[in-house]
Amino acid sequence: MSGRRRFFLIAGEPSGDRLGGALMAGLRELLPEGVEFSGIGGPEMAAEGLSSLFPMSDLSVMGLAEVLPRYRQLKRRIREAADAAIAARADALITIDSPDFCLRVARLVRGACPGLRTIHYVAPSVWAWRAGRAERMARVIDHVLALLPFEPPLMRAAGMTCDFVGHPVVAEPQPAPAEIAAFRMRHGLDNAVPLLLALPGSRRGEVTRLAPRFGAAIARFAAAHPDCRVVLPMAAPVAGLVRRETAAWPVQPLLLDPSTGDGAEKRAAFAAADLALAASGTVSLELAAGGTPMVIAYDMNPLSRAILKRALKIDTVTLVNLVSESRAVPEFLGRECRPGNIAAGLEQVLAAPEAQHAASEITMERLGRGGEAPGLRAARSVLGVL
C-alpha cells in the first residue's frame, strides 16, 4: 500500500480513547510512508498525534437524566463532527464504541459521502440483547473491529464485514511477583491471611445500590474468616461516594486512591488478591487476566431489571463464562443479589478456585494473549478493508 493515508477517528469515552490510541500506534507502525489523523479523542489519542476537534469529555454522558439537559449541545457536536469528517477527505471514518453518538455521525457522513469507508471499533453486544442493533448499524457501517471471538459471524449476518482483533485486556501489563510482594508489604497485608478485593462499580447508581449489599456480604464472609483483609480500588468518578458508602461497613476496606500513581497500585491489588467480589462488567476480564477468582453480583432499579430480564438472550452476563464457554464464575443478579447468596458464593470459590483458574486461562487465550497486540491487529484489519 503506497501513499499517505488519512483517518478521521471518534472516541467518546476513556475506554474508547485507549482503543483509539493503540489503533493509531498500529497504523503508524504499518504505514511508514506516513499517516494523518483528525477527529475527536482524549489523551491517549493525543499522544499519537490527534488534535481533538473538541474535548472528548463533551461526549461522556450516560443516562436519560444526564443527556436531556445537554441534548442541544450533543446535537450540535454531532453536526460539527460530521462536518469535520466530511471536510477531512479521509480514507476512512473510524468510530470507536459510544454508538449513540458515533453512529449518528456516521449516518450524516454516509449521506454526504456514500463512498467513504466506515469502520466501527467494538461490536454491539447483540449476542446478549437487542439483536436488531446490528442490522441498524449495517446501514451506515461497512466493517467492524470485534473484541470478542464469537462476534464476527453475528456482524457478517447483519451485512457488515468483521474481524476479531483481540481484547485490549490481553495487552495490559501484569505486575511481577516482586511488585505484588511490595504491595502487600506497603499496606501491611500478611501473605497468610485471605485478601478480598471489593469492586462495587464505577458509576454512582452502581455504587449506591451495590455497596450496602457488598458490605453485608463481606461481613458474613469475614465471620468465617476473621483475619481476612479487604481492598477496594476506587474509580475516580465515584471516589467520594465510595468513601461515604463504605464508612459503615462492618469490615473496613483499605481504599486505594485513584488520583495517585499510574494504575500500578490497582494492578498490584488485582494480582495480590485471593478472591474478588465485583460488579458485572469488563472488570471480570481484568480479574481473569491476573488469575484472580471472583464472584459477580449486580442489580439495577426494578423497572430496568424487568425490561432486561425479558430482553436477555443468554443465561450468564459474565464475559469469562461466555468466552470460556463455562459457568465457572458464580453470579448473583437482580433478586439473587443478596448478601447471604454472595457470601456463600465467596466461600465456594475460595474453597475450590481451580475451575476459575482454568476458565481464566482459556478466556485470555481466546482473547488473544500471546499473539500480536490488539492495536496492531486492528490496524491490519483497517488497512485490509481500504
N, C-alpha and C positions, 0 to 999 in steps of 0.2 A: 504494500500500500504506500503510495507516494503522495507528497503534498502536505501542506499544513492543514490540520483538522481543527474545526471549531465546534464547541459543545455549549449548549445552554442548559444549566442544571438548576433544579429547585429542590431544596430541603426545607422542611418546616419545623423540625424539632431536633434536639441534640442527637438522638439515635440516628436520624437521617443524615445529619451533618457528619457523623463518624463514617457512615457508609459512603457518603459522597467524597470525603477526604481520601479514603482508601482507594476508591474507584479512580479519582483524579491522579493519584500517585501511580496506579497501574497503567493508566493511559499515557502518562509521561514516559514510563519505562518502555512501553511498546511503540511509542511514536517519537523516535529520536530526531526526526526531521522537524518536529515542532507541533505544539497543540495550544489552542487558545480556549480559555474558559470565561464564561459570563453567567450571570444568574443570581440566585439567592441562596445563601448558606450561612454557616456560623464559623467559629474559629478554626475548626479542622479543615474546612474547605478554603478558608482564607490563607491558611498555611501553605496550601498547594497553589496559590496564585489567584483565587477568586476575590474580586471586589464586589461585595454584595450590593444588589440594586437598592435594597432597604434592609433594616435589621430583621434577621430571622425571627426574633422574638415577637414581631408583629403577627406571626402566624401561629405561635404556640398557644392556641386557645382550644380548650376542650369543654364539651358540655353545653347544652342549650342555654343555661343561665349565663354562661360566660360569653357565648357567641352573640346573643341578641344585642347587648349594648354596643358591640363593635361591628355589627352587621354591615353598616355603610362603609366603614374603613376596610373591612375584609373584601367587600365587593370592589372597592377602588384598587386594592392591592392585586386582586385577580386580574383586573383590566391592565394595570401597569405591568405586571409580569408578562401577560400575553403580548402586549405591545412591544416590550423589550425583546421577547423571544422571536417575534416576527422580524423585528428590525435587525437582529443579530445575524441573520442569514447563516445559521449554524448548520452543521451536517446532521445534527440530531438534537431533539429536546429530550432530556433525561430528567424525569420526575422521580423523587425518592420518598416513598411512603406518603404520609399526610394526604390520603386520597381525596378528602373533602375539598381541599384547596387545589392540589396538583391536577386532578382530573378536570376541574372546571377550567383551569388554564389551558390544559391540553385540548379541550373542546374548542375554545376560541382560536387557538393556534391552528388546529386541524382545519377549521373553517376557512381561515385565511391562506394557509399554506398546505393544501391537501397532499403534496408530495413529500413533505418533511417527515423523516423517520421519527417516531415517538417511542420512547423506551421508559418503562416504569420499573423501579427497583423496589422489591418487596411485593410478593403476590398477595392478593386479598385472601383471607382465611375462609374460602368458600367450602373447604372440607369440614368446617365447623358449623357454619350457619350462613344464611342469605346467599345461596348459590348463584342467584341472578346477578350478583355484583360483577362476576367475570364477564358475562355477556355484555353488560352495560359498558364495562371498561374497554372491551374489544372494539367499540365504536370509535374510540379515539387513541387507542394504544396498539402499536404493532408488535412489540416484543417485551417480554417480562424477564427480569432477573429474579430468580426464586431463591429463598434462603433455606427451604426445606426440600428434601429429596423427592417427596411424593407429590409436589405441586405442579411440575411441568405438564403431566398428562391432563390435568384439570384446566390449565390455561390453554393448552392446544385445543381441547374440546370446545372451548369457548370462541376459538377463532384467532388466537394470537400464537406467535412462536414464543418459546420459553426455554431458558437454560437454568439448571440448578448450578449456582455459583459458589455454594458453601455459606455457612453461617459465620458471622464475624466473631462469635464466641470462641471459635477454634484458634483464632489468631491472637487472643488476649494472652499476655504474659502470665505465667503461673509462678508463684513465689517458690524460691528454693527452700530446702529444709532449714538452712541457717536463718532465713528471713522469718519462717514460721516460729522457730525457737526464740528468736529475738522478740517477736510479737508477744509470745506467751510470757517471756521474762519481763518485758517492759510493763506489762499490766498485771504482773503477779499471778499468772494463771498456771497452776501446777499441772504438769502433764498427767498426773494420776487422777485428776477429777474430770468428770464429764463437762465438756464445753458445748453449750447450746447457743445456736445463732438464731436470733429473732428478727424477722423481716416482715413487718406489718404493712408494707406498701409504700408507694412514693406519691400518692395523691391524698388530698385531705379527706375525701369521703372514705377511702380505704382505711386510713389510719383511725379515723373516728369510729368506724364500725368494727374494725378487727382488733384494735389494741386492747380493749377490755377483755375480749374473749381469749386473746393470746396470753394476757397476764394471768387470767384464771386457770388456763390450761397449764401454763408453766408452773403455777403454784402447786397444782396437783402432781405434776411430774416431779417437782422438787421435794414433795413429801416422801417420795420413794428414793430420791437421790439428793439428800440434804447437802451434800458437798458440791453440787453442780453449780457452775457459773454461767451467766447469760451475757452475751454480747449482742449489741444492736447497732449496726452501722446505719446512721441516719441519712436519708435523702435530703439534699439541701432545701428543696421547696417546702418540706414539712418538718424541719428540724425543731422549730419552736413548739409545734403541736405534739410531736413525739415526746418532747421533754415533759409537757403538761400531762399527756395521757399516761405515761409510764411512772409518774411520780407516786401513784397509788398502787403500783404493782407490789404484791407481797414479796416477790423476789426482785430486787433492784438490778436492772441490767447495767452493764458497762456501755455507755453511749459513746460511739465514735463520731467525732465532729467532722462533717463533710468538708468544712472550709479549710482544713489543714491537709497538706500533702497532695499527692498526685493520684490518689486512688490505691497506692501500695498498701496502706493500712487496711482498707476494706478487703483487698485481695488476700492479704495475710490472714484476716479474720475468717474469711470463707474457707481457706485451706486448713486453718488450725482447728476449726470446729469438728466435733464428733458427730453432730446432728444439727439439723436446721428445721425451723418452723417458719414457713414462708407463705405470703400471699401468692395467688396464682399469677403467672406471667412468665416472661423470658428469664426471670431470676432462676427458674428451675434449671435452665441450661447453664447459667453461671455456676451454680452449685455442682452440677454434673461435671463441668469442666475441671473443677477442683476435687472431684471424687467425694463430695460431702453428701451423705444420705439425708433425706428430707421427708417432711410431711407438708402437704399443701392444704391450706384452708382459706376459704373465700366466701363472702356473702355480699349482697347488694340490697338496695331497697326492695320491698315486696313486689312492687309493680314491675320493675326491671327483671327481678328474679322470675316472675311468672311468664313474662314475654320470652326471656331467654330459654327457659325450660321447654317451652313449646317449639322454639326455633332450632335448638341444638340438634345436630345430626350425629353426634359422637357420644360415647359413654365415658370419656375422660377429657379433661381440658389441659392436662399436664403434658408439655411438649416432650419430656423424657419418655413418658409412657407411649406417646404417639409415634415418635421416631424409632424407638427401640422395639415397637410392636409388643410391648409387655404392659403389665399393670403393676409394676414393682413399686411405684410411688403411691402411698395412700393419700387420698384427697377427701376432704370434708367440705362439701359445697352446699350453699343455701341452708336449708333446715338442718342439715347434718353438721353444720359449722358450729359445734357446741363444745365447751371446754372439756367435758368428760370424754367425748369421742376423740378429740385432738390429743389429749393426754394419753389415752390408750394407744393411739397411733404412734406417738413418740416412743412409748415403751416397746411396741412391736418392732419398730425399725432399729432402735438401739440394741435390742437383743439379737436381731438377725439382719445385719445390713448387707449380706452377701449378694442378694438378688439385685439390690440397687446398684452396688458396685458394678455388677455385670451389665446392667441396663445402661449405666452411665458410659461405660466403655463403648458399647455398641452405638449409643447416641453420638458420641464425639467422632467415632469412626465414620458414621453415615453422614455427619455434617461437614466432613472434610478435613478432620485433623490428620496431620502428616502429609497432606498434599499441598498444592500450590495455594498461596494466600488468597482468600476470597476476593479482595480488591483487585488482584491481578486477574483472577478468573472472570470477574465481572467485566473488566476492561477487554479481555479477549472476546467475550460474548458480544459486547457493544460493537467492536470493530468487525466482528463476523457478520453482523446484520446490515452494515452500511453498504 
